[in-house]
Amino acid sequence: MMKKIINQAFIATIPVLTGYLVLGFGFGIVLKSNGYSTLLAFIMSLTIYAGSMQYVAVGLLTGGASLLTTALTTVMVNARHLFYGISMLDKYKDVGKRKAYLIFALTDETYSLVCSDNPKVPSEQRKDYYFWVSLFNHMYWVLGTVLGAVVGALVRFNTQGIDFALTALFVTVFIEQWLGTRKHTPALIGVGVSVICLLLFGRDKFLIPAMLVISLLLCLYKEEGKNG
């Protein structure tokens, strides 16, 4: 049974594999082009494991940012993960010793996979499924960044625009979720609120208010669905 669960987790994470290899590869190249080692690329991906923040961290490292600036920037960039965690309280309940790792490994793409139940996985095996999905995605990211750092040390080229891979991956995940579900109301809420907040608050300040409004509307939508 465990072998079947691992197989299902691997199949489910194949889209993330392709995205993380490209995105992590880009990060490894960017980090290496700024004079940092392959070992640092491995350690950052293993311990930080946050695509957008790792790209931002390169600028913070090269700019000599203070610890306070780094901490505040990290909170702002990854504020959406607070809401991810809240929505996973029920799913990650009673997962035992793996809970700390599951919380740590809850990236955008992993959240996308574990928040929607895989019909091929029995309910009693879903805790194992969540763990293997999280672990596979983490491994893909680390592998991609190390490969990028190695190639960046061997080949010199213009790295401008490589960080757009992050945006491309988000679009891919959104399309996968859209095609994999029949109800598109949550996705439309997310897009609509994000656009409105972007227009109201600007590109540097829209993320947190957008996440707050999206979370509120999704909670209301979920409650309405239960009562309906």
Buried (B, 14 or more C-beta within 10 A) or exposed (E): EEEEBBEBBEEBBEBBBBBBBBBBBBBBBBBBBEEBEBEBBBEBBBEBBBBBBBBBBBEBBEEEBEEEEBEEBBEBBBEBBEBBBEBBEEBBEEBEEBBEBBBEBBBBBBBBBBBEEBEEBEEEBBBBBBBBBBBBBBBBBBBBBBBBBBBBBEEEEEBEEBBEBBEEBBEBBBEBBEEEEEEEEBBEBBEBBBEBBBEEBEEEEBBBBBBBBBBEBBEEBEEEEEEE
